[in-house]
Amino acid sequence: MARKSPLTVVALLVSGSLLLTGCSVTEDLSGWWSETFGDASGPPEVREEFPYVREGRIFQDTGQDTEMRFAVTGLERTDEYTVMRYEVTYLGEFSGPNRNLSMAHTLVDPLTGRVYREFLDEDGLKYGSESPNQDGLYPVHDGVTNEYVRYFPRLPDETAQVTFVGSGLGAMTGLPVQDVEEEAADPEDPNGADHLTLDNPPPSGENLTFANRRPEEDALADEGWVQSFVDSEIASTTRDGDREIISLHSDVMFAFDEASLTEEAEEVVRRAATTLATNVDPEDPTITVIGHTDGIGSASYNDNLSVERAESVRDLLAEEIGSGYTLEVEGRGMDEPVAREGGPDDEQARARNRRVEFSYVFDDTVEASEEEEYDDDGLGAAQRNVTWPAPFSDDPGSVVAEGELDGVRLEVYPLRRDGAYVIGTVAFTNTTDEPLVPELGGTEAIQAGGPDQFNKGTLGGFQLLEPEAGLVRYVAQMDFGEGRYSSFAEEVHMLQPGNTYDLVAVYPAPPVDVEELTLRAGPFGEFEEIPVEY
């Protein structure tokens, strides 16, 4: 099921979520795992060690950005749902109604890229722990633990571990899924309605609990896919669900205003053919070749030019890839730009929009043993790289780089592999005496002419550069269909004086032998040799 309307829940202190992770394949990584971690023939053992706990400072709409403890105490898979149980304790002082500014709670399968959000009713209220006044508000008291239950769509049987984001405290990786015949019992004698005001806290040591409401017929939950984007000088690859789109930059394929292929084009198409032969699902071997133009000229002229260019590429591809594939052609002219034209980087934006794409369903059975040949002959931007889900950790590691700009100190932690993705953690500290919001780029793309969709959000302009290969990995997006996207980077809100905030952004993973990447951190500049760890 998919929700068709945005989440609009207001709460005293209601957690939300961030989503991290491009879509990718499950590969046999036993060789790499053994070489990297010693004796092992498969994924790490999945152990249940609940509770899984994170602590840190969260953004709140009032600016009372207090310390919070978030503990996942259960993740049950029943025949009908996935039931998440968690506890929230606010360790600092605050007063009055506050709202956690993190995004909606989200479960991510880091191997497949599937994402799941909570069941809501037609009024946008969450199923599970009911707010006492049925308005989405919950009583919160300093130092008191609130117990919550939330319902998600049922995870597939093969999903053993998930990553959770949405507490406002970064990504909680490696959470084990518990298969149960029946979910745990509802709270006995829920007491949340008895302690609605700040001057009426529960007795010392007593948690707040709430009546439980299971999903009804009107329940809707967002389900989607992680969408990733990897770029190079000659091609880019977008992954979304089970579909890949390889985009060849037309400026290396055609002369201006021409549909005949350049001398360089044959080598580019040969490399694309190698990639397609590896990636296309043999059960659905249809490749659609799609031509696009920039916005110069009339619509009818550009429509014709885009078709002619797609046909030229189709004809050469047919020679290179051989039989066994169905090649279709479409021309979309200037109707689907990926970069905004008319701005200060207009020429770069137009160049980005001039492209020829291959769209197809990808094969999810490719094994890691094919990577060496793939690296040599294929388009690096289209390589899928998957490791095992990252084990849970409440420690981001040591700071490996730092910078300062306009009173904001940026600290960078090691990148961490998690299935098909890497999680980047950074910390922002307001070193001034006044609240401020840092200028981080966001929708103003760092790379001139970069695709708008992957530059949204305050960390959306961050990128990872693989120096030797020249590949650029953008922050991933979550695609819920019907044009609804959510950035997989946490939003940076008002930084209070002296406070430090940890935030994460998620990117498609590089090959397993890549141990360092360059972080492009918007106006803070580039930070080289950021380690990639498991």
C-alpha positions as CSV (number, residue, x, y, z in Angstrom):
1,M,0.0,0.0,0.0
2,A,1.1,3.6,-0.6
3,R,0.1,6.7,1.1
4,K,-1.1,9.4,-1.3
5,S,-0.9,12.4,1.1
6,P,1.9,13.9,3.2
7,L,2.4,13.2,6.8
8,T,1.1,16.0,9.0
9,V,1.2,14.7,12.6
10,V,1.8,17.2,15.3
11,A,3.0,16.1,18.7
12,L,4.5,17.3,22.0
13,L,7.5,15.3,21.2
14,V,6.9,12.9,18.4
15,S,9.8,11.2,16.7
16,G,10.1,11.4,13.0
17,S,12.7,9.9,10.5
18,L,15.4,10.2,8.0
19,L,16.0,7.7,5.3
20,L,19.2,6.6,4.0
21,T,20.1,4.1,1.1
22,G,20.3,3.4,-4.3
23,C,18.8,0.2,-4.9
24,S,21.1,-2.8,-5.4
25,V,21.5,-6.5,-5.6
26,T,22.3,-9.3,-3.1
27,E,25.6,-10.7,-4.0
28,D,27.8,-13.7,-2.9
29,L,30.4,-11.8,-0.9
30,S,32.0,-14.7,1.0
31,G,35.4,-14.2,-0.7
32,W,35.5,-10.5,0.1
33,W,34.1,-11.1,3.6
34,S,36.7,-13.7,4.4
35,E,39.6,-11.6,3.1
36,T,38.5,-8.6,5.0
37,F,37.3,-10.1,8.3
38,G,39.0,-13.5,8.5
39,D,37.3,-16.9,8.6
40,A,33.7,-16.5,7.4
41,S,31.7,-18.1,4.6
42,G,28.6,-15.8,4.7
43,P,27.0,-12.9,6.4
44,P,27.7,-12.1,10.1
45,E,25.5,-14.0,12.5
46,V,22.3,-12.1,13.3
47,R,21.9,-11.9,17.1
48,E,19.1,-10.4,19.1
49,E,20.5,-8.0,21.6
50,F,17.6,-5.7,22.4
51,P,17.5,-3.0,23.4
52,Y,19.4,-1.1,20.7
53,V,20.1,2.4,22.1
54,R,21.2,5.8,20.7
55,E,21.6,9.0,22.6
56,G,22.2,12.6,21.4
57,R,20.8,16.0,20.8
58,I,17.7,16.4,18.6
59,F,16.2,19.4,16.8
60,Q,12.9,20.7,18.3
61,D,10.6,23.4,16.8
62,T,10.9,25.6,20.0
63,G,14.7,25.5,19.9
64,Q,14.9,23.6,23.2
65,D,17.1,21.1,21.6
66,T,17.5,18.6,24.4
67,E,19.4,15.3,24.8
68,M,17.3,12.2,24.1
69,R,17.7,8.5,24.6
70,F,16.0,6.3,22.0
71,A,15.9,2.6,22.5
72,V,14.4,0.0,20.1
73,T,13.1,-2.8,22.4
74,G,11.5,-5.1,19.8
75,L,11.0,-5.5,16.0
76,E,8.4,-8.3,15.5
77,R,7.3,-9.8,12.2
78,T,3.8,-11.3,12.4
79,D,1.6,-12.7,9.7
80,E,0.1,-9.2,9.2
81,Y,2.6,-6.5,10.2
82,T,6.0,-5.5,11.4
83,V,5.6,-4.2,15.0
84,M,8.3,-1.9,16.3
85,R,8.5,-1.2,20.1
86,Y,10.7,1.6,21.4
87,E,11.3,3.8,24.4
88,V,12.0,7.5,24.4
89,T,13.6,9.4,27.4
90,Y,14.4,13.1,27.3
91,L,17.5,13.7,29.5
92,G,17.5,17.5,29.4
93,E,15.1,20.1,30.6
94,F,12.4,21.8,28.5
95,S,9.0,23.2,28.9
96,G,5.7,23.6,27.0
97,P,4.7,21.8,23.7
98,N,7.7,20.7,21.6
99,R,7.9,18.9,18.3
100,N,10.8,16.7,17.2
101,L,11.9,17.9,13.7
102,S,13.2,14.6,12.5
103,M,11.5,12.9,9.5
104,A,9.1,10.0,9.7
105,H,10.1,6.7,11.2
106,T,11.4,4.5,8.4
107,L,12.6,0.9,8.1
108,V,15.1,0.2,5.2
109,D,16.3,-3.1,3.8
110,P,19.9,-2.1,3.0
111,L,20.3,-5.1,0.6
112,T,17.2,-4.5,-1.7
113,G,16.7,-0.8,-1.1
114,R,13.0,-1.3,-0.1
115,V,11.7,1.3,2.4
116,Y,8.7,1.1,4.7
117,R,6.9,3.8,6.8
118,E,4.3,3.5,9.6
119,F,0.6,2.8,9.1
120,L,-1.5,5.9,9.5
121,D,-5.3,6.4,9.5
122,E,-7.2,8.7,7.1
123,D,-6.6,11.6,9.5
124,G,-2.8,11.1,9.4
125,L,-2.6,9.7,12.9
126,K,-0.3,6.8,13.7
127,Y,-1.6,3.4,14.6
128,G,-0.1,1.8,17.7
129,S,0.3,3.9,20.9
130,E,-2.7,6.2,21.0
131,S,-2.3,9.8,22.1
132,P,-4.5,10.3,25.2
133,N,-6.6,13.0,23.5
134,Q,-6.5,11.3,20.1
135,D,-4.9,14.4,18.6
136,G,-1.4,13.1,18.0
137,L,-0.1,14.7,21.2
138,Y,1.7,12.8,24.0
139,P,2.7,13.9,27.5
140,V,6.4,14.1,28.0
141,H,8.2,14.6,31.4
142,D,11.9,15.3,32.1
143,G,13.7,12.0,32.8
144,V,10.6,9.9,32.3
145,T,10.6,7.1,29.7
146,N,7.7,6.8,27.3
147,E,6.9,3.4,25.8
148,Y,5.6,3.3,22.2
149,V,4.3,0.7,19.7
150,R,4.2,1.4,16.0
151,Y,3.0,-0.7,13.0
152,F,4.8,-1.0,9.6
153,P,4.0,-3.1,6.6
154,R,5.1,-6.7,6.9
155,L,8.7,-7.2,5.9
156,P,9.5,-9.9,3.4
157,D,10.5,-13.3,4.9
158,E,14.0,-13.0,3.5
159,T,14.7,-9.7,5.3
160,A,16.7,-10.6,8.4
161,Q,18.0,-7.1,9.3
162,V,16.9,-3.6,8.7
163,T,18.3,-0.1,9.2
164,F,16.0,2.3,11.1
165,V,16.2,6.1,10.8
166,G,13.8,8.6,12.2
167,S,14.7,9.1,15.8
168,G,16.7,12.2,14.9
169,L,19.8,10.5,16.2
170,G,21.2,9.0,12.9
171,A,20.9,5.6,11.4
172,M,20.4,2.5,13.6
173,T,21.8,-0.3,11.5
174,G,21.7,-4.1,11.9
175,L,18.3,-4.3,13.8
176,P,17.3,-8.0,13.7
177,V,13.7,-8.9,12.7
178,Q,12.0,-11.2,15.2
179,D,9.6,-13.8,13.7
180,V,6.7,-14.3,16.2
181,E,3.3,-16.1,16.0
182,E,1.7,-13.3,18.1
183,E,2.9,-9.8,18.9
184,A,3.7,-9.0,22.5
185,A,0.8,-8.1,24.7
186,D,-0.6,-4.6,25.0
187,P,0.5,-2.5,28.0
188,E,-1.4,-3.3,31.1
189,D,-3.3,-0.3,32.7
190,P,-1.8,2.4,30.3
191,N,-1.2,5.5,32.4
192,G,-0.4,8.2,29.8
193,A,-3.8,9.8,30.1
194,D,-3.3,10.2,33.9
195,H,-0.2,12.5,33.5
196,L,-1.1,15.0,30.8
197,T,0.4,18.1,32.5
198,L,4.0,19.0,33.4
199,D,3.1,19.4,37.0
200,N,1.7,15.9,37.2
201,P,4.6,13.5,36.4
202,P,4.3,9.7,37.1
203,P,5.8,8.3,40.3
204,S,9.6,8.0,40.2
205,G,10.8,5.0,38.1
206,E,7.4,4.5,36.4
207,N,7.2,4.6,32.6
208,L,4.4,6.3,30.6
209,T,2.4,3.8,28.5
210,F,-0.5,4.2,26.2
211,A,-3.5,2.3,24.9
212,N,-2.7,0.4,21.7
213,R,-4.6,0.7,18.4
214,R,-4.0,-1.9,15.7
215,P,-4.2,-1.0,12.0
216,E,-7.8,-0.9,10.6
217,E,-9.2,-1.2,7.1
218,D,-8.4,2.5,6.4
219,A,-4.7,2.0,7.3
220,L,-2.2,3.3,4.7
221,A,1.6,3.1,4.8
222,D,4.2,4.5,2.5
223,E,6.3,1.8,0.8
224,G,9.0,2.7,-1.7
225,W,12.5,2.3,-3.0
226,V,15.8,4.0,-2.5
227,Q,16.7,5.9,-5.6
228,S,20.5,6.4,-6.2
229,F,22.5,8.4,-8.6
230,V,26.1,7.8,-9.7
231,D,27.8,10.2,-12.2
232,S,30.9,10.2,-14.4
233,E,32.2,12.3,-17.3
234,I,30.6,10.1,-19.9
235,A,27.6,8.5,-18.1
236,S,25.4,8.5,-15.1
237,T,23.2,5.7,-13.6
238,T,20.0,6.1,-11.7
239,R,18.5,3.1,-9.7
240,D,15.0,3.0,-8.5
241,G,13.3,-0.2,-7.5
242,D,14.0,-2.9,-10.0
243,R,14.8,-0.4,-12.8
244,E,18.0,1.2,-13.9
245,I,18.6,4.1,-16.3
246,I,22.0,4.6,-17.8
247,S,22.3,8.0,-19.2
248,L,25.1,8.7,-21.8
249,H,26.0,12.4,-22.0
250,S,25.2,13.5,-25.5
251,D,28.1,15.9,-25.8
252,V,30.5,12.8,-25.9
253,M,28.2,11.1,-28.4
254,F,27.1,13.8,-30.9
255,A,28.3,17.1,-32.4
256,F,26.1,20.1,-31.7
257,D,22.7,19.8,-33.4
258,E,23.7,16.5,-35.1
259,A,22.3,13.0,-34.9
260,S,25.3,11.2,-36.4
261,L,27.6,9.6,-33.8
262,T,31.1,11.0,-33.1
263,E,34.3,8.9,-33.3
264,E,34.3,8.6,-29.5
265,A,30.7,7.3,-29.4
266,E,31.6,3.8,-30.6
267,E,33.9,3.2,-27.6
268,V,31.2,4.6,-25.2
269,V,28.5,2.4,-26.7
270,R,30.8,-0.6,-26.5
271,R,31.3,-0.1,-22.8
272,A,27.6,0.5,-22.4
273,A,26.9,-2.8,-24.2
274,T,29.2,-4.6,-21.8
275,T,27.4,-3.1,-18.8
276,L,23.9,-3.9,-20.3
277,A,24.9,-7.5,-21.0
278,T,25.8,-7.8,-17.3
279,N,22.9,-5.8,-15.8
280,V,19.8,-6.5,-17.8
281,D,17.4,-9.1,-16.4
282,P,17.4,-12.1,-18.8
283,E,13.8,-12.7,-17.8
284,D,12.9,-9.3,-19.1
285,P,15.5,-8.4,-21.8
286,T,13.9,-5.2,-23.1
287,I,16.1,-2.1,-23.4
288,T,14.4,1.2,-24.2
289,V,16.7,3.7,-25.8
290,I,15.5,7.2,-25.0
291,G,16.7,10.5,-26.5
292,H,16.5,13.9,-24.7
293,T,17.5,17.4,-25.8
294,D,18.0,20.7,-24.0
295,G,15.5,23.5,-24.1
296,I,16.9,25.4,-27.1
297,G,14.7,25.4,-30.2
298,S,11.1,24.4,-30.9
299,A,9.4,21.4,-29.3
300,S,8.8,19.7,-32.6
301,Y,12.4,20.1,-33.7
302,N,13.7,18.7,-30.5
303,D,11.3,15.8,-30.6
304,N,12.6,14.8,-34.0
305,L,16.3,15.3,-33.0
306,S,15.8,13.2,-29.8
307,V,14.3,10.3,-31.8
308,E,17.1,10.4,-34.5
309,R,19.8,10.4,-31.8
310,A,18.1,7.5,-30.0
311,E,17.9,5.5,-33.3
312,S,21.6,6.1,-34.0
313,V,22.6,4.8,-30.6
314,R,20.1,1.9,-30.9
315,D,21.7,0.8,-34.2
316,L,25.2,0.8,-32.8
317,L,24.1,-0.9,-29.6
318,A,22.4,-3.7,-31.7
319,E,25.8,-4.4,-33.3
320,E,27.7,-4.5,-30.0
321,I,25.3,-6.3,-27.7
322,G,24.2,-9.1,-30.0
323,S,21.0,-11.0,-30.1
324,G,18.7,-11.9,-27.2
325,Y,17.5,-8.4,-26.5
326,T,14.5,-6.3,-27.6
327,L,15.6,-2.7,-28.4
328,E,12.9,0.0,-28.4
329,V,13.3,3.7,-29.2
330,E,11.6,6.8,-27.7
331,G,12.2,10.5,-28.2
332,R,11.2,12.9,-25.4
333,G,12.7,16.0,-26.7
334,M,13.0,18.8,-24.1
335,D,10.1,17.5,-22.0
336,E,12.1,15.8,-19.2
337,P,15.0,18.0,-18.1
338,V,17.1,16.8,-15.1
339,A,18.8,20.1,-14.5
340,R,17.3,23.6,-14.3
341,E,18.2,25.7,-17.3
342,G,18.4,29.5,-17.4
343,G,20.4,30.0,-14.2
344,P,24.1,31.0,-13.7
345,D,25.2,27.5,-14.7
346,D,22.9,27.4,-17.8
347,E,25.4,25.8,-20.2
348,Q,26.3,23.0,-17.8
349,A,22.6,22.4,-17.1
350,R,21.8,22.2,-20.9
351,A,24.7,19.8,-21.3
352,R,23.2,17.6,-18.5
353,N,19.8,17.6,-20.2
354,R,21.3,16.5,-23.6
355,R,21.5,12.8,-23.1
356,V,20.6,9.3,-24.4
357,E,19.3,6.8,-21.9
358,F,19.0,3.1,-21.6
359,S,16.1,2.0,-19.4
360,Y,15.7,-1.6,-18.3
361,V,14.9,-4.0,-15.5
362,F,18.1,-5.1,-13.9
363,D,19.3,-8.6,-13.0
364,D,19.5,-9.1,-9.2
365,T,21.5,-12.3,-9.4
366,V,24.9,-10.9,-10.5
367,E,27.7,-12.3,-8.4
368,A,30.7,-10.4,-7.0
369,S,33.1,-12.7,-8.9
370,E,32.2,-10.8,-12.0
371,E,33.4,-7.5,-10.7
372,E,37.0,-7.5,-12.0
373,E,36.0,-7.9,-15.6
374,Y,33.1,-5.5,-15.1
375,D,35.4,-2.8,-13.8
376,D,37.7,-3.2,-16.8
377,D,35.2,-3.1,-19.6
378,G,31.9,-1.6,-18.3
379,L,30.7,1.8,-17.3
380,G,31.9,2.3,-13.7
381,A,28.9,4.5,-13.0
382,A,26.6,1.4,-13.5
383,Q,28.4,-1.0,-11.2
384,R,26.3,-2.2,-8.2
385,N,28.2,-2.9,-5.0
386,V,26.7,-4.7,-2.0
387,T,28.1,-5.9,1.3
388,W,26.3,-7.3,4.3
389,P,24.1,-5.1,6.5
390,A,26.2,-3.1,9.0
391,P,26.1,-4.4,12.6
392,F,24.6,-2.1,15.1
393,S,26.8,0.5,16.7
394,D,26.2,3.6,18.9
395,D,29.6,5.0,18.1
396,P,30.3,6.9,14.8
397,G,34.0,6.6,15.3
398,S,36.7,9.2,15.6
399,V,36.6,12.6,13.8
400,V,38.7,12.2,10.6
401,A,38.3,15.8,9.1
402,E,37.0,19.1,10.2
403,G,36.4,22.7,9.0
404,E,34.7,25.9,10.1
405,L,32.7,28.4,8.2
406,D,30.7,31.5,9.5
407,G,30.6,30.3,13.1
408,V,29.8,26.6,12.3
409,R,32.3,23.9,12.9
410,L,31.9,20.8,10.7
411,E,33.4,17.4,11.9
412,V,33.4,14.4,9.6
413,Y,33.3,10.8,10.8
414,P,34.3,7.7,8.8
415,L,31.9,6.4,6.1
416,R,30.2,3.2,7.0
417,R,29.1,0.4,4.6
418,D,25.6,-0.8,5.0
419,G,24.5,-3.3,2.3
420,A,24.2,-1.3,-0.9
421,Y,25.0,2.0,0.7
422,V,27.4,4.0,2.7
423,I,26.3,6.1,5.6
424,G,28.0,9.4,6.1
425,T,27.9,11.0,9.6
426,V,28.9,14.6,10.2
427,A,28.5,16.9,13.2
428,F,27.7,20.6,13.2
429,T,28.5,22.8,16.2
430,N,27.4,26.4,16.6
431,T,30.4,28.2,18.0
432,T,28.7,31.6,18.2
433,D,26.5,33.2,20.9
434,E,23.4,33.3,18.7
435,P,21.1,30.7,17.0
436,L,21.9,30.3,13.3
437,V,21.1,28.1,10.3
438,P,24.2,27.3,8.2
439,E,24.1,27.9,4.5
440,L,24.8,24.4,3.1
441,G,23.7,24.6,-0.5
442,G,20.7,22.3,-0.6
443,T,18.8,23.0,-3.8
444,E,21.6,25.2,-5.0
445,A,23.7,22.4,-6.6
446,I,27.4,22.3,-5.8
447,Q,28.2,20.8,-9.2
448,A,27.1,23.2,-11.9
449,G,24.2,21.7,-13.8
450,G,23.8,18.8,-11.4
451,P,20.4,17.0,-11.4
452,D,17.9,19.0,-9.2
453,Q,16.3,15.9,-7.8
454,F,19.5,14.8,-6.0
455,N,20.4,18.2,-4.6
456,K,17.3,18.7,-2.4
457,G,17.5,19.1,1.4
458,T,20.1,21.0,3.4
459,L,22.6,18.1,3.0
460,G,21.4,17.2,-0.5
461,G,24.4,19.1,-2.0
462,F,26.9,16.8,-0.4
463,Q,28.6,14.3,-2.6
464,L,31.2,11.5,-2.5
465,L,34.0,11.5,-5.1
466,E,36.0,8.4,-6.0
467,P,39.2,10.2,-7.2
468,E,40.8,7.4,-9.2
469,A,37.6,6.4,-11.1
470,G,36.2,9.9,-11.3
471,L,32.8,8.7,-10.1
472,V,30.5,11.0,-8.1
473,R,28.0,9.5,-5.7
474,Y,25.0,11.8,-4.8
475,V,22.9,11.6,-1.6
476,A,20.2,9.0,-2.2
477,Q,16.5,9.7,-2.4
478,M,13.4,7.7,-1.3
479,D,10.8,7.3,-4.0
480,F,7.2,6.7,-3.0
481,G,5.8,7.0,-6.5
482,E,3.6,9.6,-8.1
483,G,6.4,12.2,-7.9
484,R,6.8,12.0,-4.1
485,Y,10.4,11.9,-3.0
486,S,12.3,12.3,0.3
487,S,16.0,13.1,0.6
488,F,18.0,10.5,2.4
489,A,19.9,13.2,4.3
490,E,18.8,14.7,7.6
491,E,17.6,18.3,7.5
492,V,19.8,20.9,9.3
493,H,17.6,23.2,11.4
494,M,18.4,26.1,13.7
495,L,21.7,25.4,15.5
496,Q,21.5,26.7,19.1
497,P,24.6,28.4,20.6
498,G,27.2,25.9,21.8
499,N,25.2,22.8,20.7
500,T,26.6,19.9,18.6
501,Y,24.3,17.9,16.3
502,D,25.1,14.6,14.6
503,L,23.4,14.1,11.2
504,V,23.6,11.5,8.5
505,A,23.4,11.3,4.7
506,V,23.3,8.1,2.7
507,Y,25.0,7.4,-0.7
508,P,25.2,4.4,-3.1
509,A,28.2,2.3,-2.1
510,P,31.5,2.2,-4.0
511,P,33.3,-1.1,-4.9
512,V,34.4,-3.2,-1.9
513,D,38.1,-2.4,-2.6
514,V,37.6,1.3,-2.3
515,E,38.8,2.3,1.2
516,E,38.8,6.1,0.9
517,L,36.6,8.7,-0.7
518,T,36.6,12.5,-1.0
519,L,33.6,14.3,0.7
520,R,32.3,17.3,-1.2
521,A,30.7,19.2,1.7
522,G,29.1,22.1,0.0
523,P,30.5,25.5,1.1
524,F,32.8,23.8,3.5
525,G,34.8,22.5,0.6
526,E,36.3,19.1,-0.1
527,F,37.8,16.7,2.5
528,E,40.0,14.0,1.0
529,E,40.8,10.5,2.2
530,I,37.7,9.9,4.3
531,P,37.9,6.2,5.3
532,V,35.2,3.8,4.2
533,E,34.7,1.2,7.0
534,Y,32.4,-1.7,7.6
